[in-house]
């Protein structure tokens, strides 16, 4: 039976998220195929799979950046697909999105970018003239302090490193005071050191705030290290759902559609695993100088 199509979100932050036979078709292509699973409040969930597996589409359906072709996404008993107008805006505030390419305004300073996390609850006039209450400005600086980048507050976003820009995007998400965070490949464009900083930040937010995090990832080592649970997708379907330690190499091959030559090192963001023979030779040469 389909869930009731109510339009009022629960007032409490904590609530579970459920996917019930969710499907998304683009013409003859099925990007998400009959997906069903639950995300309990407070969990950090990693979704892994190769490009085109349906991971990003699933997050876009969750945030209602796209609508499902079938099935339901339910939050706290509310059918997300039923939300319109103010209800939809409220929903998007509850599930903050973090993107691979940061989606910051490059020429704006860092604080202003973080304050854009409050746009969903500000008037059109205030938005047009970039007017922010003092309390929101102080809160934005506090969040930047928490994430270790308050010293960058006055800089333009385009002048920051990729890892710093992604932390600004996380700070912007926290300004929404979301029930949960959707992170779509948040470390895909970062080097291993910055990738670790960003994932450490998301894990700390999850543990300290109790916020649910749903994070799309390419890399198995990252999912194992940071996630409470891993879902593997292949060609739009869920082919693995379990604890990270249960994710075997054979199951990884199924998720990535790979043969016996598949190596987890190829998906690794670990600095140690990226220590290739060429790098070792260069380091030895440098040490001899």
PyMOL commands that set and color helices and strands:
alter all, ss='L'
color gray80, all
select helices_A, chain A and resi 55-62+80-82+85-94+110-121+124-128+134-146+150-152+157-159+162-175+192-209+220-226+244-246+249-256+264-267+277-288
alter helices_A, ss='H'
color red, helices_A
select strands_A, chain A and resi 17-26+29-39+44-48+70-75+78-79+95-98+180-184+212-217+229-234+237-242
alter strands_A, ss='S'
color yellow, strands_A
deselect
rebuild
show_as cartoon
